[in-house]
Amino acid sequence: MGDTSRERYAVVSCHVERPLDDAVWARFSALQELRPGGFAIAALIRPADAASGEDEAVWLERAREAAVRGPLGHHTHWTAPDHARPTGDGAGERVLAEGARLRELGLAPTLFCGGGWYTDAEVAEACAELGYVDCTPRAARPPYLPAGAPWATLSEPTAMLLPSGRRLLAIPTTHSLGDVARVLARRATLPHVVHAYFHDTDLLDRRRRVLLKAALAFLSRRARAMDLDELARTIGPAAPEIAWNDVARL
């Protein structure tokens, strides 16, 4: 990762967790349209939750809008719209069911990220079945996770070899908005691939909006701005391989 001869790439994604909140959606739509730093921001969008009475028709209209402006991803909250990680079994089945519904609606998401950074072997197998690129692995452990909480760790794009024998390309999430700002302020060395993320609700805070735009403008000067789909096509076929058990963590 310290090889300065390799071209550096940067991509950006947003966890769109409140797609039916008008104020949040307006902020996200405007930012995605603006393309700060030249980044086509991927919308990792949470599907409408029928059990909570969310309006799928409005949700679908907004998901289609986001898909025109950048890559579209599937972001699962297993328990409830405001409770990301699962509280029971069947996490992989939930991903498959949601993925099938998205296709029924005419959407074609290419990316996945588990809510609360949750993943397990069944979730990874579901992603492979659906043809996704997985963005759930993290370069560093989420600090809020309790001991024993499952997650996955990778520091660069990698093909994960799953228990079934299938190959699942992962482009790990490496930097939060704050991480990007701190690295750029210190002029620290960037990794070969930077995958920065934020949440749609961050955009309700004016200071965070200003910080995000500035950080992405500076980031695009330090690395080649790409979108996640383009990056997957560029480096996916030659990505190094690693066994699933070497990725999964507790």
C-alpha positions, 0 to 999 in steps of 0.5 A: 500500500506504500507503493507510490508508483501505482495510480491512486483511485478514490470513490465515494458512497452515501448510505441513503438511510432516510430516502423518504425524508423530504429534507434529507432527500433534497440535500442528497439529491442536490449533492449527487447532482453537484458531483463535488470533486468530480465524484459520481456519488454511489447511492447505497439505498435502504429499500422501503420497509413495508412493515413500517408503512413506507411508501414504496412508490415514492421510494422507487421514484427516488431510487430511479433518480439516484440511479441516473446520477451515479451507481446504485447500491442495496443497503440492508437494515435488517431489523427496522429502518432505524435499527440496522443490524439483525437481531435474529437469524436469516440475514442472508435470506433478507438480502436475497428477498430484498434483491429480488424485489428490487429487480421486480421493480426494474432496478439493477443495483450493482453494490451492497453494504450491510447496515451497521457493517454487518455481514456473515457467510450467508450474507456474502453468499447472497451478494454473490448470488445477486451479482453485487460488489460488496462494500461492507468490509472495512479497513478498520473496525467500527469503534461502536461495535460491541465485543463479538459483533460480526464484521469483515476487514479488508484494506484494498479491493479483494476477491473474497473466496466464499465457502461455496467456492464463489468469488465475491469482489469487495471494495472495502470502505476505508474512510469516513468523512472525518477520516478523509479530512484528517488525512488531507490536513496532515498530508498523509499518504493515501492508500492505493484505493480510497473509498470514502462514505457518509450518511445522507443525514450528515447533510442536514448539518451545514458544517458537514456539508461544507466539510464534505464538499471541501474534502472531496475537492481536495481528495480529487487532487490527490487521487483519480476520481472514479465511481464504484462501478468504474473502479470495479470494472477497472481493477476487479478482474485482477484483484487479489484473492483471499479466503472468506475466513480470513476476512470475517471478524468478531 
